Amino acid sequence: MNTQKRVFNKLAEADKVELSTQKIELGKIDELIKANDRAEKVLKSSKGVIQDLESAKKKSKKVLADIESEIRNIKPIKSDVFRALKELGGGKLLAPSQNPDYKKSVNIQNDLDSIYSELSRLLK
């Protein structure tokens, strides 16, 4: 009888250990499910960011081409105006501040050059 009692006690302890192990394993599965949910959210967000970047890259390339075109267009016109201002000044150079359109042209070209450089750097 005493032996039987010891056997039953040992079996009960073994069941308790096994149930505890299963409980821990179920807890780990719950952690995995939560981790998967978080990872899926990050994945979806990452895909959206990639699409946004690809779209921005395409737009940036178009802007670069437009800037190049405008710089090519404005340089010769600006040179012609510069020469005309010099001739009007009787051989003396008129200051750009005396002609607001010329001054504006210089500022615009400087801004275009800066934007072009920055976009080119970002697209590398």
Buried (B, 14 or more C-beta within 10 A) or exposed (E): EEEEEEEEEEEEEEEEEEEEEEEEEEEEEEEEEEEEEEEEEEEEEEEEEEEEEEEEEEEBEEEBEEBEEBBEEBEEEBEEBBEEBEEEEEEEEBEBEEBEEBEEBBEBBEEBEEEBEEBEEEEE
